[in-house]
Amino acid sequence: MLYLFCGVLSAAILAAVCRPLFRKDDTLESAIIEETQWDLLQRKKEVVLGNIQDLDALIRREVSARKNKPGAVQSAVCPSCSSKNPIANKFCAECGAKLKH
């Protein structure tokens, strides 16, 4: 009889200790907090994505402006292999022929 009582008491204590571990919190407050955190993360993601797209557009405009600038880096065409080389090169980077400037 004593063993039965100890077993029932142990099971009750174990159940009381483990109950919070397996209980799902279905309260309205927890759902609101969870949704709010999700919405906050979604908004942060959208802001970061928008910033990346703005920077990409800015970089593309800057590259385009530098390419079309009158004082932009010009290239010299090799008379031997017709490859483009920076104007500062004296010899072709592809074939090694002397460039005429």
C-alpha positions as CSV (number, residue, x, y, z in Angstrom):
1,M,0.0,0.0,0.0
2,L,2.9,2.3,0.8
3,Y,4.5,1.6,-2.5
4,L,1.3,2.4,-4.4
5,F,0.9,5.7,-2.5
6,C,4.6,6.7,-3.3
7,G,4.1,5.7,-7.0
8,V,0.9,7.8,-7.3
9,L,2.5,10.7,-5.5
10,S,5.6,10.5,-7.7
11,A,3.5,10.4,-10.9
12,A,1.5,13.5,-9.7
13,I,4.7,15.5,-9.0
14,L,6.2,14.5,-12.3
15,A,3.1,15.5,-14.1
16,A,3.0,18.8,-12.3
17,V,6.6,19.5,-13.2
18,C,6.3,18.5,-16.9
19,R,3.0,20.1,-17.6
20,P,4.3,23.5,-18.5
21,L,6.8,21.9,-20.9
22,F,4.1,20.3,-23.0
23,R,1.4,23.0,-22.7
24,K,0.8,25.0,-25.8
25,D,0.1,28.7,-25.0
26,D,-3.1,29.5,-27.0
27,T,-3.9,32.8,-25.3
28,L,-4.8,35.8,-27.4
29,E,-2.0,37.8,-25.9
30,S,0.7,35.3,-27.0
31,A,-0.8,35.2,-30.5
32,I,-0.7,39.0,-30.8
33,I,2.9,39.2,-29.6
34,E,3.9,36.5,-32.0
35,E,2.2,38.2,-34.9
36,T,3.7,41.5,-34.0
37,Q,7.2,40.1,-34.0
38,W,6.6,38.5,-37.4
39,D,5.3,41.7,-38.8
40,L,8.3,43.6,-37.4
41,L,10.7,41.2,-39.1
42,Q,8.7,41.4,-42.4
43,R,8.9,45.2,-42.3
44,K,12.6,45.1,-41.6
45,K,13.1,42.7,-44.5
46,E,11.2,45.0,-46.8
47,V,13.2,48.0,-45.7
48,V,16.5,46.2,-46.2
49,L,15.4,44.9,-49.7
50,G,14.3,48.4,-50.7
51,N,17.7,49.8,-49.6
52,I,19.5,47.2,-51.6
53,Q,17.4,48.0,-54.7
54,D,18.1,51.8,-54.2
55,L,21.8,51.2,-53.9
56,D,21.8,49.0,-57.0
57,A,20.0,51.7,-59.0
58,L,22.5,54.3,-57.7
59,I,25.5,52.1,-58.7
60,R,24.0,51.5,-62.2
61,R,23.5,55.2,-62.7
62,E,27.0,56.0,-61.5
63,V,28.6,53.4,-63.8
64,S,26.6,54.6,-66.7
65,A,27.5,58.2,-66.1
66,R,31.2,57.4,-65.8
67,K,31.1,55.4,-69.0
68,N,29.5,58.2,-70.9
69,K,31.6,61.0,-69.4
70,P,33.8,62.8,-72.0
71,G,36.9,62.4,-69.9
72,A,36.3,58.7,-69.2
73,V,39.0,56.2,-69.6
74,Q,39.6,55.6,-73.2
75,S,40.9,52.4,-74.7
76,A,43.4,51.8,-77.4
77,V,42.6,49.1,-80.1
78,C,45.4,46.8,-81.0
79,P,46.3,46.9,-84.7
80,S,47.3,43.2,-84.6
81,C,44.4,41.4,-82.8
82,S,41.8,44.3,-82.4
83,S,41.5,43.8,-78.7
84,K,40.8,46.8,-76.4
85,N,43.5,47.9,-74.0
86,P,43.7,50.8,-71.5
87,I,45.2,53.9,-73.0
88,A,48.1,53.8,-70.6
89,N,49.3,50.4,-72.0
90,K,52.2,50.6,-74.5
91,F,51.8,47.0,-75.5
92,C,48.7,44.8,-76.1
93,A,47.6,42.7,-73.1
94,E,46.5,39.9,-75.5
95,C,49.1,39.5,-78.1
96,G,52.0,41.8,-76.9
97,A,52.1,44.0,-80.1
98,K,53.1,47.6,-79.7
99,L,50.1,49.9,-79.5
100,K,49.9,53.2,-81.5
101,H,48.3,56.1,-79.6
